[in-house]
Structure formats: C-alpha cells, structure tokens
Amino acid sequence: LARREVQVELGATRSAEMGGLYTRHLLPAVLVVCLALGLNAAPLADGGGTVAAGHAHATLDGTAPAREAITPHGSSHAQPVHAPASEHAPTHISAGVHAHALAHAPEHAPAHAPADEYENAPVAAHAPVHAAHRSAAEVDAELAERAIEDALLDEMEMHREEHLALDVVLLVMLLALSLVVGALLHHHHIYWMPESGATILIGFFFGLMVRMVDPDTQKMERKLYFDPEFFNLFLLPPIIFESGYALDQFLFFRNLGTISTFAVVGTLISTSFTWVAIYNLGRWNFFAPLNGVESGAFACLISAVDPVATLATFSSLKVDPHLSNLIFGESVLNDAVSLILFRSVLHYGVFTEFSPGIHLPAVAASFVVTALGSILFGIGVALLGALLLKMLGLGREGRVPSVEMSLFWTFSYISFVGAEVPHLSGIVSSLFCGLAMRRFAAPNLSPPARKHVDRLLKVMATVADTTVFLLVGLAVVVYIDELDPALVVCTIIIILIGRALNIFPLAILVNGQRETEKITSAEQTVMWWSGLRGAIAVALACEVPGAMGPRIVSTTIFVVMITIFAFGGTTKRLLDTMKIQTNAPAYDVKSAVLTQSERSLHVHVYAVDAFINDLTVDLEVPEPSGEIEIDEHDPFAEYSRAGERQGSKGAALGGKAAEAAAEEPFVQRVKARMIKEHLPIASLSGF
C-alpha cells in the first residue's frame, strides 16, 4: 500500500516535471518520503533505531546500501541492492534516516563499546540482540519505509533515463535547426553572419530558455553544457581528419617551412607578449589580477589560432587556396606548440620553481618529441591501415563496401585518440594520418567504397563541427556570471597586438627566403585579422586550476564569440577590400613554378613515395569504371585521366603493344607515362 501511494504521488509530480525542459529535481517526491519518515519516527524509536543507523551509514557515502530482509520473527540477513543511488534525493533520505538513527542508537549501545564503533558496526551483528523487543508494528513500519525508498529509487532511475533521452532529443533538434540556418545563410550569401556564429546564437538562446525554466542551475552541472573530454575524444577527431584528408597536399608540403615558421616561432612570440601583458595589467589594477601560472596558462590557450573556427570560415568562403592553406596549416600546427606550453606552465608553475637554464631545454625537447612523435604516429597508423586493407583484399571484389569504410574510419579515429595516450598532439597526428591515408589507403578501397568514403567523412565532420559551436553557445549561459568585461576587452587588444608581432615581422623573413609566390601585404593583413579562436581554447581553459579558473573560462568563451562574430563576420568584406579571390577553384599544379632546389628535393621524395606505394597499395583493386571523376584534392588527377584516355585509345586501335599496355596495371601505366614525359613530382601526394 505504501508503494502504491508513493507511486501515485510520483506520477502526479512527473507530469508537472515534464512540463519544463530541464527540471531535474524530484522535490515533491522527496517531501512525500520525508513526511512518511516523520510519521514512522515514533514506532521506530523503540527497536528500529539500530537498523536505521546501519542503513544510514551504508548510504551516506553515495553507494547503494546493503538492505536486510526483515521477517515478522525479527531475524534479518543482508541482501545487495541493485537499484543505483541518485546524486541528490537519496542523500536527503539517508541524511534523515541518519539523524533519526543518531538520536536513538546510543540507547541500545553496549556499555563496553564506544558510540562510533557501535554506529559503524554491521547491522546484522546487533539485530539479534533486539530481535525479541521488535513488535509486528515496528517490522511493518520498517517494511513500509523500505518500500517507499525502493519506489523512489526506481522512479528516479526512470527519470534519469528519460532526462538523458530528452537531452539527446533536444541536442539533435538544435543540430538540425543549426544546419538549416547555415544552409539558408549560405544560399542567400549572407557573409556578415558566419554559420558558426549563427550556431553559437542558437545554443545561447536555448541556454537562456533552460535557465528561465530552471533558474537554480547548479554550477556542478557545467559539464552538461561543455564537456572537454567529450569535445576532445568524440567531436574533434572527425573534423581534423577530414580536413587533412581533403587538404591540398601539394600546397601544404610546399609551404611546410613557412607554415612551421608561423606556427612555432610566431606562436612563441604572441604567447610571450600576451603572458607579460596580462600579468602586468592585472598588477596595475586594470582587472582582477592573475598570478604567474594563471596568466601564463591563459596566454598559452588564447594565443593559438583555432583550426575548427578557421576551417569553418574559410571553407565557406572558398578563399584563394594559397592563402587558405597557409592560415589553416598554421592553425593546425600551432596546436602542438600551445598544448606543450600550456602543460609546461601548469607543471612547472605548480610543482617546482621555473628555472630558464634548467627547464627551457626540457620544454624545447618536449616540443620536438611531441611534434615529431605526433607526425610519425599519424603516418604509422595510416600505413598500418593501408597494409591491413591490402592484406584483406576487400577492395578487389567490393562486396562489402560498408566494412571497408568502417575500417577506414576506425584507423582515422585511432590516429587521434591513440596519440593522446602518450600525451602527443592528436590534432597533428590526425592531420598527417588524413594526408597519408588518402595517398596510400584510399587506393585499396573498392570503387563504391572510395566513392562514398569522402561523403561519409564530410558528413561526420559537418555534424561534429556544428555540435561544437552549439555547445559553446550553451556554455555561455553557465559562465556568464563569472564575466570580467575589463579582462575581455584587454585580452582582445592584447591578442591583436600579439598577432601583429607574429605575422608581419615573420612574413618579411619568409619572403626573403622565397624565390616565388611571396606573401603579399594584402595576404599578411588577412592572416593577421583571421586569427580566430574556438572550442579548443575553451577546452583548455576548463583545465586551469585555481579560484580564477571560472573567470578564465568565461573570458575565453567571450573572446571566442567576439573573434568569430567580429573577425569572421567581416572577413568577406576584408577579402574584397584587399582584392583577394573568393569562390576560387582548386590550385592548378601545372601552373606552379618549381625552383631547382625544389625539383632536386622532389626526386628524393618521389623515390620514398614510390617505395611506400609498392609496399602498401594493392594493384589488383579495380579502377572506377566509366568516366573517371577528377579528384579536386589530387594534384595529379588530370595526369591520371590523360593516361587512362591514352590507354583506352590505344586499346581501341588494336595492336600487341596497345593490348600489353591495357593489361598493365593502371598505376604502373600512368607512372611510366609521367617518367617518360619528365613530369615533376611535387610532393608526397605525387603519383
């Protein structure tokens, strides 16, 4: 009867709860249970105190108690409980029982046993002593109390699952709304509002609605809005891998020296300036002062350009490939620099006194190991995936393209999370894994799998990218109370000055070493203005310890929003003012002017590439039938098409030489044609 009464009360409460979107507390149910405990206090005072005391001690630590099956004769034995304990309501219940137990347990404690030992002793050890004094009414009251708690625990478990399902449904609905809004912005050519900015606004307004429905949002629930672990392990890998898979490999490897200069030296310059400026401005009372560790960690995470935000802006505008490659490549590689600096500041600032003569070599060695280790790890995973696909031979018949694509995606995911285990850079590893898998693993896929794997990766990256900015918008609502406007304004000014110290002096240095395709002043201005910050900075900010941690997180979120809306929203106008091409076609490799040093380097690169290609590429995998689709990301796709057409033409004319050429594998035919015509092998993506 007690269970039915509580379930009726909880059923009425449940309908009222579901009227709100994020109502999380079963307050009416708790009141019902507390009332029942109060009514049962008198019968329990005689013999139930011992049982209540043992029960209270079992539940106060947050675990499910070991309950006792009580019989009318007064005997008891422990039984495990399978219902999980709640985070909030069971604590109140056990606290009430604990208070009741402390009031009555000393009456029955033995004279030779201290009170604390008696309270911590198992219930089964004391139950037989008082079994004779327990009446049927007391046993019934105890059973009613257990029934009430069982009903409440079952109902809260059901509510937990329902709330989780509601969270997922709402997130999917917001995701669909964001995709629709982004498509409308792109269709109507509205460039002043970036798609990522519109997604942040959607998350922000929904967060406000949640806060109005549940004003008492707990700070401990911040991870509900932005969980750094969920972001790093599930959202970031598909974005980075797809960007590396679709990257213009010729431009990336040709500009690798320039990209590394901006990513390493430039990030060190901007981080050092930001650190000094933030620390001293705080001491001069421009805003709440930050200590050396807090200002250093904040400078490391806010000085690096975010690849996700940069990719979202420049891919939608289709900026000139040369400039886009420089900015995106820098934003990816400077993640390794900022991550190493961030960890070093927290480590040496918390545990030891930082000594430049002792610790700077260790930091430099850590950077070299992390950068090279991440690159080698990503390439190694890609080669392992290519060898596995070759040995399995799934692409030869193409009967299970879904399995091929699943294996392909598995190795792409391993390249990111696997690099995080030894504290390498998952972003750098996943980028180079994407480059290598397109070169060596994709040819081992059957034609159907090769055709659809590009779309699969693009869809996953789009969904993850939209979810990232949606969660950033939701996080604004939680941290808005910790906002320091003075710190936000000063940070924006400081990062603009630090970015200028990064770009303009190093561009002069780089242009002095480049014989062709120098970086113009207009391109330098766009590189300076397009230093967008994003969710990676927010994820690192959540790891900053100390009392100023929440304020650093709130400042980082608002800096991210300002850079995306102000800088990203005006990028189109700046590009038009600087007369830099947008909606540009893919880079034409044949228009590249290679220097003599580049040609000599490409000879060695081609030798290594050909050796790896012979080991990993399965030549028995059939080529796509019919008209060959030009791959806009493969600089030698035009040469491949010309070679295929020449082979088809020769086969049509007949002749033994033509038949022999037609029977020769396609890869070898085109490779032989390139060698015969002395075509330049420009990078690792060369044929």
SVG drawing of the C-alpha trace seen along z (x, -y; Angstrom):
<svg xmlns="http://www.w3.org/2000/svg" viewBox="-2 -50 73 65">
<polyline fill="none" stroke="black" stroke-width="0.4" points="0.0,0.0 2.8,-2.4 4.5,-1.7 1.2,-2.4 0.7,-5.6 4.2,-6.9 3.9,-5.9 0.6,-7.8 2.3,-10.9 5.3,-10.5 3.1,-10.1 1.4,-13.4 4.8,-15.0 6.2,-13.5 3.5,-15.2 4.4,-18.6 8.1,-17.9 7.9,-17.1 6.3,-20.5 9.7,-22.0 12.6,-21.1 15.3,-20.6 13.6,-20.2 15.9,-17.8 14.8,-17.6 12.1,-15.3 11.3,-17.7 7.7,-16.6 8.7,-13.0 11.4,-13.9 8.8,-15.7 6.5,-12.7 9.2,-10.4 10.3,-12.9 6.7,-13.1 6.5,-9.3 9.7,-9.1 8.3,-11.6 5.2,-9.6 7.2,-6.5 9.6,-8.1 7.5,-7.1 7.3,-3.4 10.9,-3.2 12.1,-4.8 11.9,-1.6 13.6,1.0 14.2,-0.4 17.0,-2.8 19.7,-0.2 18.6,0.8 18.2,-2.8 21.7,-3.6 23.3,-0.8 21.3,-1.8 22.3,-5.4 26.0,-4.7 25.7,-2.5 24.1,-5.3 25.9,-8.4 28.9,-7.5 26.9,-7.7 26.7,-3.9 23.6,-1.7 23.1,-0.3 23.1,3.4 19.4,3.9 18.1,6.5 15.2,8.8 13.2,8.5 10.8,11.2 8.0,10.9 10.0,13.0 12.7,10.3 15.6,12.1 17.5,10.4 20.1,11.0 22.0,8.7 21.0,8.5 22.6,6.5 20.6,3.7 20.6,3.4 18.9,0.0 21.5,-2.7 21.8,-5.6 20.8,-9.1 23.0,-12.1 20.7,-14.3 17.5,-12.8 18.9,-9.6 21.4,-11.9 18.4,-13.7 16.7,-10.4 19.8,-8.8 20.6,-12.0 17.1,-12.0 17.5,-8.4 21.0,-9.1 19.7,-11.9 16.9,-9.6 19.4,-6.8 21.8,-9.0 19.0,-10.1 18.1,-6.5 21.2,-4.3 23.0,-5.2 20.1,-3.9 20.9,-0.4 24.7,-0.6 26.5,1.8 28.3,0.3 31.7,1.5 31.5,0.3 32.1,-3.3 29.4,-5.1 31.3,-5.5 32.3,-1.8 28.7,-0.8 27.4,-3.1 30.0,-1.6 29.3,2.0 27.3,4.1 23.6,4.2 23.5,8.0 25.7,8.0 23.2,6.0 19.9,7.1 19.6,10.4 20.2,8.6 17.0,6.5 15.0,9.1 13.0,10.0 11.9,6.4 10.6,5.8 6.9,5.9 4.9,6.6 4.0,2.9 7.7,2.0 8.5,4.5 5.6,3.3 6.8,-0.3 10.3,0.8 9.0,2.6 6.9,-0.5 10.0,-2.7 12.0,-0.3 9.1,-0.1 8.9,-3.9 12.6,-4.2 12.5,-1.4 9.8,-3.2 11.6,-6.4 14.9,-4.9 13.1,-3.1 11.3,-6.3 14.5,-8.4 16.3,-5.9 13.5,-6.1 13.6,-9.8 17.3,-9.8 17.0,-7.8 14.1,-10.0 16.1,-13.2 19.1,-11.8 16.9,-10.8 15.3,-14.3 18.8,-15.9 19.7,-13.9 16.5,-14.7 16.9,-18.4 20.5,-18.4 19.5,-16.7 16.7,-19.2 19.1,-22.1 21.6,-20.5 19.0,-20.2 18.0,-23.8 21.6,-24.9 22.2,-23.0 19.0,-24.6 20.0,-28.1 23.6,-27.6 22.2,-26.3 20.0,-29.4 22.8,-31.8 25.0,-30.1 22.1,-30.0 21.4,-33.8 25.1,-34.7 24.8,-36.3 28.5,-36.6 28.3,-39.1 26.8,-36.3 29.1,-33.3 27.5,-29.9 29.4,-29.1 28.2,-32.3 24.6,-31.5 25.1,-28.1 26.5,-29.8 23.5,-32.1 21.1,-29.2 22.9,-27.4 23.0,-30.6 19.3,-31.4 18.3,-27.8 20.6,-28.0 18.7,-31.1 15.4,-29.2 16.8,-26.4 17.9,-28.9 14.5,-30.5 12.8,-27.1 15.3,-26.1 16.8,-29.2 18.7,-27.2 21.1,-25.6 23.9,-24.2 27.5,-25.1 28.4,-21.4 26.4,-20.7 28.6,-22.8 29.9,-19.7 26.4,-19.2 26.9,-22.3 30.5,-21.9 32.4,-18.7 36.1,-19.0 36.5,-15.2 33.5,-14.7 34.8,-17.5 38.4,-16.1 37.5,-12.5 34.4,-12.5 33.9,-15.8 37.4,-16.9 38.8,-13.7 36.4,-13.7 36.9,-17.4 40.7,-17.3 41.0,-14.0 38.6,-15.2 40.4,-18.5 43.7,-16.6 42.1,-14.1 40.7,-16.9 43.8,-19.2 45.6,-20.4 48.7,-18.3 50.9,-20.0 50.5,-23.4 50.7,-22.1 54.1,-20.3 55.4,-23.1 54.6,-25.7 55.5,-23.5 58.6,-25.5 56.6,-28.8 53.7,-27.2 56.1,-25.9 57.7,-29.3 54.4,-31.0 53.2,-28.1 56.2,-27.7 58.2,-30.9 55.1,-33.1 53.1,-31.3 56.1,-31.7 56.2,-35.4 52.5,-36.0 52.3,-33.8 55.2,-35.6 53.8,-39.0 50.3,-38.0 51.7,-36.5 53.7,-39.6 50.8,-41.9 48.1,-40.0 50.2,-39.6 51.3,-43.3 47.9,-44.8 46.4,-42.8 49.0,-44.1 48.2,-47.7 44.5,-47.0 43.1,-47.1 41.2,-44.0 41.3,-41.3 45.0,-40.2 46.1,-36.8 49.2,-35.1 52.0,-33.9 50.6,-30.4 47.1,-31.6 48.3,-34.4 50.7,-32.0 48.2,-29.3 45.6,-31.8 48.2,-33.3 49.0,-29.8 45.5,-28.8 44.3,-32.2 47.3,-33.0 46.9,-30.0 44.6,-30.2 41.8,-27.5 41.7,-25.2 38.0,-24.4 36.9,-28.0 39.3,-28.9 38.3,-26.0 34.6,-26.8 35.1,-30.4 37.5,-29.9 35.9,-26.8 32.5,-28.5 34.1,-31.5 36.4,-29.3 39.3,-31.7 42.3,-31.6 44.0,-28.2 47.4,-29.6 46.3,-31.9 43.8,-29.4 46.5,-26.7 48.9,-29.0 46.3,-30.0 44.8,-26.6 48.2,-24.9 49.4,-27.3 46.2,-26.9 46.7,-23.1 50.4,-23.0 50.3,-25.8 48.1,-23.5 51.1,-21.4 53.0,-24.5 50.2,-25.9 49.5,-22.5 53.1,-21.9 53.4,-25.4 50.1,-25.0 51.2,-21.8 54.6,-23.1 53.3,-26.2 50.9,-24.2 53.5,-21.6 56.5,-23.8 54.3,-26.5 52.5,-24.2 55.2,-21.7 58.6,-23.4 60.1,-26.8 60.7,-27.5 64.4,-28.0 65.1,-29.0 68.5,-27.5 67.2,-24.1 63.7,-23.9 63.8,-25.6 65.8,-22.8 63.3,-20.3 60.4,-22.3 62.2,-22.5 62.9,-18.8 59.3,-18.1 58.1,-20.2 60.4,-18.3 59.3,-14.9 55.6,-15.8 55.7,-17.3 57.8,-14.6 56.1,-11.8 52.7,-13.0 53.6,-13.2 55.2,-9.7 52.3,-8.2 49.7,-9.6 51.7,-8.3 52.3,-5.0 48.6,-4.4 47.8,-5.3 50.4,-2.8 49.1,-0.2 45.6,-0.7 46.7,-0.6 48.6,2.7 45.6,4.2 43.3,3.3 45.8,4.7 46.1,8.0 42.4,8.4 41.8,7.7 38.3,6.4 38.7,3.8 39.3,6.4 35.8,7.7 33.9,4.8 31.2,7.0 31.2,5.3 32.0,1.6 30.4,0.7 33.0,2.8 35.8,1.2 34.6,-2.3 34.2,-1.2 37.8,0.0 38.9,-3.2 37.2,-5.3 38.4,-3.2 42.1,-3.9 41.2,-7.6 39.8,-7.7 42.7,-5.7 45.2,-8.3 43.7,-10.9 42.8,-9.1 45.8,-6.9 48.1,-9.9 46.5,-11.3 47.5,-8.3 51.3,-9.2 50.4,-12.9 51.1,-13.6 49.1,-16.0 46.0,-14.3 45.3,-17.2 48.7,-17.0 48.6,-13.2 45.1,-13.1 46.0,-15.7 49.0,-13.7 47.1,-10.5 44.5,-12.0 47.2,-13.1 48.8,-9.6 45.6,-7.6 44.4,-9.5 47.7,-8.7 48.2,-5.0 45.0,-3.6 42.2,-5.1 43.6,-3.3 43.0,0.1 39.2,-0.6 36.8,0.7 35.3,-1.8 32.0,-2.0 33.8,-2.5 36.2,-5.0 33.3,-7.0 31.3,-7.1 34.0,-7.4 34.6,-11.1 30.9,-11.8 31.0,-9.8 33.9,-11.8 32.4,-15.1 29.0,-14.3 30.7,-13.3 32.9,-16.4 29.9,-18.7 27.8,-17.2 30.8,-17.4 31.6,-21.0 28.1,-22.2 27.8,-20.4 31.0,-22.1 29.7,-25.6 26.3,-24.6 27.9,-23.6 30.0,-26.8 26.7,-28.8 25.2,-26.7 28.3,-27.2 28.0,-31.0 24.9,-30.8 26.6,-28.9 29.7,-31.1 28.1,-34.5 28.1,-35.2 31.9,-35.0 32.4,-37.5 35.0,-40.3 34.4,-42.9 37.7,-44.6 39.6,-41.4 37.7,-40.6 38.5,-44.0 42.1,-43.9 42.5,-40.4 41.1,-41.3 43.5,-44.2 46.5,-42.1 45.9,-39.2 45.6,-41.6 48.9,-43.2 50.5,-39.8 49.1,-38.5 50.7,-41.5 54.1,-40.8 53.7,-37.3 52.6,-37.8 54.3,-41.0 57.9,-40.5 58.0,-36.8 56.4,-37.5 59.3,-39.7 61.7,-37.0 59.9,-34.3 59.7,-36.4 63.4,-36.9 63.8,-33.1 61.1,-32.5 62.0,-32.9 58.4,-32.6 54.9,-33.2 55.8,-35.7 53.3,-36.6 51.8,-40.0 50.9,-42.8 47.2,-42.1 47.6,-38.5 49.5,-39.4 46.7,-41.7 44.1,-38.9 46.4,-36.5 46.5,-39.0 42.8,-39.6 41.7,-36.0 43.3,-34.7 40.0,-33.1 39.8,-31.4 37.4,-28.4 36.4,-25.5 40.0,-24.1 40.8,-27.2 37.6,-26.7 38.5,-23.0 42.0,-24.0 40.5,-26.8 38.4,-24.3 41.6,-22.7 43.1,-25.8 43.1,-25.3 42.6,-27.9 39.9,-30.3 40.3,-32.3 39.6,-29.3 35.9,-30.1 36.7,-33.7 39.3,-32.5 36.8,-30.1 34.2,-32.9 36.7,-35.3 37.8,-32.6 34.2,-32.0 33.5,-35.6 36.8,-36.1 35.8,-33.2 32.5,-34.7 34.0,-38.2 36.6,-36.7 34.0,-34.6 31.4,-37.4 33.6,-40.4 36.6,-38.9 34.9,-36.1 31.9,-38.2 34.0,-40.9 36.4,-38.5 34.4,-38.6 34.5,-42.4 38.2,-42.5 38.9,-40.0 37.0,-42.1 38.8,-45.3 42.2,-43.6 41.1,-42.2 41.8,-38.6 39.8,-36.0 36.9,-34.1 35.0,-31.2 38.3,-30.2 38.9,-27.0 41.3,-24.3 45.0,-25.0 46.4,-24.2 49.6,-22.2 50.7,-22.7 50.8,-26.5 53.3,-26.1 56.9,-27.3 59.3,-25.0 62.8,-26.1 65.8,-24.0 66.1,-23.1 62.5,-22.0 63.0,-19.8 66.0,-18.1 64.1,-17.6 61.2,-16.1 63.4,-13.5 64.2,-12.0 60.6,-12.5 59.4,-10.6 61.8,-7.7 60.5,-7.3 56.9,-7.7 57.3,-5.0 58.8,-2.6 56.0,-3.1 53.5,-2.9 54.8,0.5 54.5,1.8 51.0,0.6 49.0,0.1 47.1,3.2 47.4,3.1 44.7,5.7 42.0,3.3 40.0,2.3 39.8,-1.3 36.4,-3.1 34.6,-2.1 33.3,-4.6 34.3,-8.2 37.0,-8.9 36.0,-11.5 38.5,-14.3 39.5,-14.5 39.9,-18.1 42.2,-17.3 44.6,-15.2 47.1,-17.4 47.9,-14.6 44.3,-13.6 44.5,-15.3 47.6,-13.3 45.8,-10.1 42.8,-10.9 45.1,-11.6 46.9,-8.4 43.6,-6.4 42.3,-8.0 45.5,-7.3 45.3,-3.6 41.7,-3.4 42.6,-4.9 45.5,-2.5 43.3,0.5 40.7,-0.7 43.3,-1.0 44.4,2.6 47.9,3.9 50.1,6.0 51.7,3.0 48.3,1.5 47.0,4.8 50.0,5.2 49.6,1.6 45.9,2.2 46.7,5.4 49.3,3.5 48.0,2.2 46.7,-1.4 49.0,-2.8 52.1,-1.5 50.9,-2.8 50.4,-6.3 53.6,-6.2 55.6,-5.2 53.9,-7.9 54.9,-10.6 58.5,-9.4 58.7,-9.4 57.3,-12.9 59.5,-14.2 56.6,-15.4 57.6,-17.0 56.7,-15.0 55.9,-17.9 55.2,-16.3 54.3,-13.2 50.9,-13.4 52.7,-12.9 51.6,-9.9"/>
</svg>
